[in-house]
Amino acid sequence: MRKCFLFISLFFVLFFLNACSSNPSLELVDAKVDIVKDENLLGAIGITEGEKKGDKLIPTALFYEFTIKNTGNKTAGIEEVDKGIEIKIEPKDKLKAVSEDVMGFNIYNPEDYNGSGVGFGHSFFSVLKPDEKGEYTLNYDLGVSEKNSQVPLLVPSKEELEKLREYAFDAFLVVTIENEEIVRVDLNKYKN
């Protein structure tokens, strides 16, 4: 009886160890945030009407940069839509309130951008091999600096932008693969 119990216990331990090791091991190595206005990073919005037709508007954005490392021994992600590594910012209550105060809406909710003339963007590696690092960016447009009917959202004041940047790490970085959460990191640890 004791041998049977020992065998069953050993089986469960090995089963749980194997189940735990099947998830990729991803680690946030570095995190930065800044307010930027750079066409190379954000692109531009082409003006299609009026006296400035053909000109471009460059948005100002809250720009996050993350370095993530695969610390496991298996490749993380698959190069197919919705199966690779994806990241998102999940704001805590204070950051959400600051966003709503400064911008008039929650910039971390894609649907809230409707009608603003601006949006958000990202760039990521969908796959990381073992011991490989990848650079990931998320940008949330905050408006443009000159009035235009196509983009009604003007950039907030420097003081308001600084307040938004100050609280930008009051959030979680959520890393998913195939819509399954792999890592959740409290970004307050990276605030300088």
N, C-alpha and C positions, 0 to 999 in steps of 0.2 A: 504494500500500500504506500509506504514512504517513497519507494522508487518511482511509482506512478505519479505521485504528487510532485516529486522533484522534476520528473520529465515534463509534466504539464506546465510547471512554473517556468522551466527553461524555455519551453516552446513559446510561451507568452512574452517573455523578455525578448527573445530573438525577433518575434513578430513585431513588437512595438518598436524595437530599435530599427528594424528594416523600414517600417512605416514612417518613422521620423526622418530617416535619412533619404527618403524618396523626394522630399521637397528640396528645391534648390536652395543653396545658402548664399544669399545676397546681402551685402553690407554697404551702407552708406559711408563713403570714405571722406567726402568733402561736400560742403553746401555753401553757396553764395547767393546773395540777392542784391539787386540794385535797380535804380530807376534809369532807364536808357531811352535814347532817341537816336537810333542808328538803323539806316536803311539796310545795311548788310545783315543785321541781326533780325530785323522785324519786317522787312519789305516796305512797300509804300502803297498808298491808295491813290489810284489814278482819278483825276477829276474829269468827268465826262460831259459836263455841261457848264454854261455860263462863260464869263470873260476869261476865266483861268483854265478853260478846257485844254486838256493835254498836260497840264502841270501835275505834280505829285504832292501828296500830303504824307509826311512821315509821322506815324503815331509815336507817342511816348508810352512806355510800358513798364510794368513791374516785371523784372526779368530774373528768373531763378536758374542757377546752374548747379547740377548735381553730378558727382562722380560716384558710380556704383561699381562694386567689385563682386565677381562671382568667387566666393571663397570655398565653394564645394568642389566635388570631383566629377560633377555631371554638367553638361551643357544646360543652361537655363534659357527657356523660350524656344519657340518654333517660328520660322519665317513665314507665317501665314497670318491673315487678318484675324485679330482677336485671340491669337495664340502666343504672341510674343510678349516680351516684357513691356509693361505700360506703367506709367506713374501718374499720380495726381496729388494735388494739395487738398487736404481736408482742413479748413480753417477751424480754429477753436472759437468760442463765443466772442472773445475780445477782438480778434482779427476780423471776424465777420461783421461785428458792429462798427469797427473803424472803416472797413470797406464801404458799408452802407452809408456811413456818415460822410465820408470823403467823396464817394462816387455817386451816391444815390441808389446803388444796388450792390448785390453781392457779386464781385468779379469772379469768384470761384464757382459760380453756378452758370454754366454756358447759356442756359435759356434766358438769363437776365440781360444778356447782351442784345437781345432782339430790339431793333429800331435804333440802336446807338450809332450805327455806321462803322463801328470797330469790332474787334473780337479778341481772340486768344490764339495761341499756337504752341507747338511743341516740336521737339526733335529727339528721337531716341534710337538706341540700338535695340532691335527686337530680340537679339540673341547674344548671350555672353558665354564664351567657352570657359572652362575651369581656369581660375587664376587671371582672367581677363577683366579689364576695367572698361567702362563705357561712360561717355559724357552724355548727359540728358539735360534738356532745357525746357522750361515752361515760361511762356510770356503771356501777360494779361494786359491788353491795351487799355490805356487810361484816357485817351482822347488825342486831339490834335491841337496845335497852337494857333491856328487861324480859322476864323469862322468860314464855314462852307455848308451849303444846304445838304450835301451828300453825307457829311459827317457832322451831325449836330452836337456831338460830345466834345467839349473843350477840355483841355488839360486843367486839372485843379491847380491851385496856387502851390508855390514851392513849399510852404509850411505844411499844407495838407499832404503833399507828396512825401515829405519827410516823415510825417506821422504814419502814413501807410507803410513806408519802408521800415520804420522803427518796429512795427508790429508784424512784419511779414513772416517772421519765423514762429509766430504764435499759432502753430498749425502742426499737422501730422503729414509726413510724406508717406503715401500709400503706394506700394509696389505690388502689381498683380501680374499673373501669367494665366492665360485662358480664363480671365475674369475671376480668378481665385486669389485672394489676398495672400501674399508671400511674406511681406515685411511691412511693418508700420513703425515709423521712426518719429519721435517727438523732436521737431526741429528747434525747439528752444535750446537744446544742447549745443547748437551750432551758432547761436546768436553771439556776435562779438561786441 
